[in-house]
Amino acid sequence: MRYDLAIIGGGPAGYNAAEKAASGGLKTVLFERKAIGGVCLNEGCIPTKTLLYSAKTLDNIKSADKYGILAGGSPSFDLGKIISRKNKVVRKLTAGVRAKLNFSGVEVVQGTATITGEEHEVIHVSCGDELYSVKYVLVCTGSETVIPAIPGLADIPYWTSKEALEATELPQSLAIIGGGVIGIEFASFFNSMGVKVHVIEMMPEILGAMDKETSAMIRADYAKRGVKFFLNTKVIRITDKGVQVEKDGETETIETERVLVSVGRRANIQNIGLETLPIELLRNGVKVNEYMQTSHPRIYAAGDITGFSLLAHTAIREGEVAISHILGENDPMSYRAIPGVVYTNPEIAGVGKTEEELTSEGMPYRVLKLPMAYSGRFVAENETGSGLCKIIIDSEDRIIGCHLLGNPASELIVLAAVAIDNGSTVEEFRKHVYPHPTVAEIIRETLFS
């Protein structure tokens, strides 16, 4: 059982790296203890976006009369069919990943893999009753949901994102503990489905490190739709009456039928055998260099296990960097332009620096911004909400940040990411010609504002 490379974890980092490695001539074995595709494909990115698209379709039908379309009657939905479609999408995509791996010649092993040691520059990995001898290892074991130590939480059938995605019945009310990306996306979905939603967040604003101006705008939008936000609020305990919270020294109980825990994720670093070599850790993950090498020169790590950027697209790129280095190429990882997206309706997206980050660093900057209504295509397709395009410029007139609120922000943000990654100046990026009419023109319009 000798291989050039063993990849532990079949999520976005692992399966994309496996294909690249096999295509590059490395005899590759990929271990996955659950399902190929990892959390992203099975319990995260893809299933949540499938549900959110159903919710967006429902929202569009509800507002159809604003566009001169008379749908007739009150729109309804079939939750069972929504969940069934979500499962079908996941099955289709996981089958596609498996086919791609098979075509590339990657051996896929179902089971829990553990690094057991090293002998004569050969690393040993065990899985079940088999022992595999490899030259390199790429660890892509991902992350898991953090369950906070809240008194009373263990006494109720609370949800994490996994259970929320599998729900076949809607609760009348839902309290979401945590106002990060995952929490706000679920708030969006359940609000569209008619559930009374409460979001409890310890910080002064939702969506963590994202741009505060656009975060506040999306919060205000959802507040108008009925979502109730509790900011600067700490959860004290869970009781049979609901969630007891504290703010400014005062307590109250939020009555709710269901509780969804969404306070973050942490790297899966246990039970992998990292201690056998040993591998150096940093903060809550594995320490890596710019080529995704750990403290052991033939052990690499990519994705959530590094504890740095818990995003699928970051993981994919990190895996590519690791394999390129194993193949003898020097292609370092850059985190300068990693887009972040919240798939609410409307979407919110950001890349590069935020005003808050630059202010805390004492770095000079200037802001160019316009309402999304400056795009003719946006006005034609959006009867409600103006949205925002904000571009941040440094002292050398280079684009270093961009933050968008408005559909389709998730598709537009890559334009700004390219500008940031290439170090483009305002003048350079103004010269690009955009098709008209497109919402993307808002980026060019903002650069002339």
N, C-alpha and C positions, 0 to 999 in steps of 0.2 A: 504494500500500500504506500508507494512512494510518489510524491507529487512535488512540483516546483512551488506551488502556492496553495495554502489552505485559507479560505475565507470563512470566518465564523460570524454568521448573521446574514440572512437573505432579504434584508430591507433594501431601500433605494441605493444606499452606499454599496452594499454587498453584491446585489445581483448585477448592477451596472459595472462594477469593478470586475466581477467574474467574467462577464462577456468580453470586456476589454483585454483582460489578462489572457484568456484563451485565444482570442483573435491575434494577440501578440506572440503566440507560440508557447505560453506557459501551460504546463499540465496542471489543471486547476480543479480543486474539490471545494464545494460550497456546502457548509453545514447550516441547517435551519431547524430549530427545535419546534416551531409552531407551523406557520404558513408562509410560503414564499411571497415576498412583497412586504413583509414586516408590518409594523403598526400602521404606517402610512397608507398602504394599499388595502389593508384588511380592516383596520379599526380607526383610521385617522383621515388623512387628506382626501382620498377618493370617496369613501362613503359619506363623509360630512358634506362634501361639495355636491354630491348627487342629491342628498336631501335638501340642501340649500337651493339647488336649481328648481326642485319641485316647489319650494316655498316662494321663490321668485316668480315662477309661472303663476302661482295663485295670486300673488300681489299684483301682477300685471293684469290678470283677469278682473280683479276687483276695481282697478282704475281704468278699465278699457273704455268707459264712456267718455273719459277726458280726451280720447283720441278718435272719438266719433264712432266707436264700435259698441253696439248694443248687444251684450252677451245674454241678457234676459235672465231675471231671477237672481238669487243669491248664490254665488259660486260655492261649491263644496269640494271635499276631497276624500279619498279613500286611503287612510294611513297604511292599511295592509298592502295595497298596491305600491305605495311609495317605498315601503321597506323592501318589498319583493323586487322592485326595479333596482334599488340600491344593491341588493345581494347579487342580482344578475350582472350588474356592471362590474362588481368586484370579481365575480367568477370569470368573466370574460377577460379582464385585465391580468389576473393571476395566471390564467391559462396561456395568455400571450407571453408573459415573462418566462414561464416554464419552457414554452416552445423555443423562445430565443436562446435560453441557456442550453437546451439540448442541441440546437442547431450549431451553437458555438463550440460544442464539445465539452462543456462543463459537467462534471459529475456532481449531482445534487444528492446529499445525504440527509435524511430526516432524522433528527435527534439532537441531543445536547452535547456539544463539543467542549472539551477542556484541554488546555495546554498542560502537559504533565512534566515537561522538562526539556533539556537539551543535552545532546551527546555528540561530540565530534562535529560540531556545526550543523547538526541535524536536529530540528525541533520536532518533538513528539506531541501529537494531538490524539486524544482518545475520544471515541464516540460509541456508546454502547459497549460491545465486546471487541471492537476493532481498534487497532492502533495504527495511526497514519504518521509517516515520516515525511517532513517537508523542509524546504529550504527557507521559505518565507511564510509569514502569517499576517493576514490583514483582519483585525478585529473590528466588527461592525455590529455590535450587540445592541445598539440603540438605547432607548430609555424607557422608563416606566412612570406611571402616574404617581405623584406624591399624595399620600393620604395624611392630612394633618392630624395631630393629636388633639382633637376637639372632644371634650367630655360629652358623652351621649351619642356620638356619631356611630360607634360600633353597634349601638342598640337598635338602629333603624336600617331598613333596606335602601341605603343611599345609592345614587348613581355615580359612576364615573362616565367618561365619554363613551366607553365600551357599552355600558348598559343603556345609555341614552340612545345610541345608534340602533339598538335592538328592540326598543320599546314598540309594542304593538297596540298600546292604548295610551292616550294622552291624559296627563293629570290635569286637574282643574287649575292648579297653581304650581309653580316651580321656583325654588330659591336656588340661585347659582352662587356658590361660594368661590369667588375669584373672577375678576373682570379682565383677564388677559384675552389673548386672541381666541383660544378655544371656548372660553366662557361666553364671550360676546357673540361668536358664531352660533352657539346653541341658543343664546338669548334671541338672536335674529330668527332662527328657525321656529322655535316654539311660540314666539310672538306672532309670527305669520299664521301659525296653526290655531291661534285663538287662545293660547294658554296665558294665564296671568303670570308674568315673569318678574322676579325680584333679583337684582344683581348686587352682591355684597362685596365690596373691594376695600382693602385696608389703605391703599394709597389715595392721594388726592384726585387722581384721574384714572380712567380705564386705559387698557392697552399698553401698560408698562412703559417701555422705552420708546414707543412710537411718538411721532410729532404730536405735541399736546394740543395745538390748534385744531387739527383735523380730528383728533380723538374726541375733543369736546363737542365738535360739530356733529359727529355721528351719535354721540351720547344724547345730545339735545334732540336729534331726529327721532331716536327710538323712545325717548321720554314722551314725545308727543304721541307716539303710537301706543303708549300705555305701559312701557317697561319702567319699573321703578328702580332707581339707582341709590345705593347707600354707599357713599364714598367716605374715606377716612373712618371706616367702620370696622370693628373687630368682632369676630364671632366668639361668643363666650361659651355657649353650650348648645346642644340640640336636645329639645324636650319633646314630649308627645304633643305639645301645642305648636311647635314650630322651631324656628331658629332664634335664639336669644343673642342679641348684638349689643355692643357698647360703642357710644360715640360721645366725645367730650364729657365723659364721666356719667352719662346717662344711659340707661338700658331700656330696651324694648324688645318685644317678641314679634317676629315676622311669621305670621301664620302661613303655612304652606303644606301642600299635599305631598310634594316630593322635594328632595334635596339633591342637587348635582354638585359634586366636588370637582373643582377645576382650578387648583392653585399652582399648577406647574408640573414639570417632569424632571426626573433625575437620571443620570447615566447608569446603565446596567454594567457595573464593574465587578459584581460578585459572581463566584462560582464559574469563572472563566479560566482560572489558573494563572492569572497575571502575577501572583506572588511567587510562583515557582522560579522565575527567571532572575531577579524580580523586575517589574515594570514600574517606573516612577509615576506617581499620580500628581495632579495639580488641581486645586480647588475640589470640585466634585466629579472630576473625570480623569482621563488618561492624558498625561503631558505628551505633546507632539511638537516636532519642529515644522518648518515651512513645507517639508515634503511628506508630512504626516508620519514620520518616523517617531517611534517611542524611544525611550532610553536604551532599548535593545535595538541594534542596527538592522536586524532582520524581522522585527515585529513592527507592524504599522497599525494605525488606528484611524477610522474615519466615521463621520456621522455623530450622532448624539452622544456616543461614549466619550468624546473629548470634552463634553460639558460646555462647549463654547457657543455654537449656533445650532439650536435644535430645530433645524429646518431641512426638509427632504432635499431641496435643490442644493443646499450647502453640502449635504452628505454626498450627493452624487458627484459634485465637483471634487470634494476631498478624496473620494475613492479613485477618481481619474488621476489625481495628482500622485497618489500612492503608487498606483500601477505604473504610471509613467516613470517614476523614480526607480522602481524595481527593474524596469526594462532599460534603464540606463539613460533616461532623459532628465534634464533639469528643468522642471516646469513647476515652480513654486506656487503655493496656495495664496490667494489674495482675498481678504475679507473687505476690501474697500467698497465694493458695490454689490452687496448681497441684498436683494429686494425682500421686503416683508409685506405680506398681503393679508387683509382680513376680508373674508368673502361674505360680508353682510350685503344688504341691499339698501343703499348703494355700497359699492366696494370702497375700501380705503387701502392705500398702498404707500410705501415709503422706501427710499434707498439712500444710502450715504448718511451724511451728518444731519442732525437735527439742531434747531436753534438752542434747545436746552443743553445739548452736549457741547456745542461751541461756546456757549456762555460760561459753562462750568470750567472749560479749559482755558478761558480767557483769550479765545481766538477771534480775530476780527472777521466779520462777514457782512453781507448785505442780502436782502430778500427781494425777490421778484415774485409777485403773485397776482393771479386773476381769478375771478369766478369762472367756473366751467361754462357758464352761459355765453362766454365769448366765443365758444365753438358753435357754429351753425348746426352741425350734426347733433351736438348734444341737446340744443334747444328743440330740434325737431323730434327727438326721441325721449325727452324728459320733461313732462309737464310740471313736475314738482321737484323742488330742491335745486339750488344753483351749483352746489359742489365747489371745489377749490383746487387750483393748481399752484403750488408753492415751489419755487426753485431757489436754492441757496448757493450763493457765489462767494468765493474767497477773495483775498486781497489781490490776487493775480488774475482775477476775472475768470477763474476756472469754476466749472459746475461741480459742486461737492455734495449736493443733497437735493432731493426732490420728494415732495409729499403731495399725494393726490386723494381727493374725495370725490367720487362720482364714477358711474359705470362707463366704460370698462377699465377701471384703474389697474386691475391685475394685468391687463394686456398692454397698457401704455407704459407702465413703470420700467419695462425693459429698455425703452428708449433712453431714459435718464440713466439707467445702470450702465449702458454702453458709453454714454458721454462721460460719466464719472470714471469708469474703468480706463478709458482712453485719455483722461486728463484734458478733455476738450474745454476750450474757452467759450464764452458766450458768443463771440463773433464767429468762431468756427462752426458752432452748432446752428447758428441762424441760417447758414448757407444751405442747409439740407432742404430739399423740396418734399413737402408732404402732399399726399393726394387730397383733393378737396371734393366734397366735404367729408372730413373725418374728425372724430373727437381728438385724435392725436395732434391735430393742429394747435390745440391749446398750449402745448409745450413750446412751439415756435412763437405763438402769440405772446406768451408770458415772457419769453426772452427779449421781446421788443417793448415790453411794458415799462 
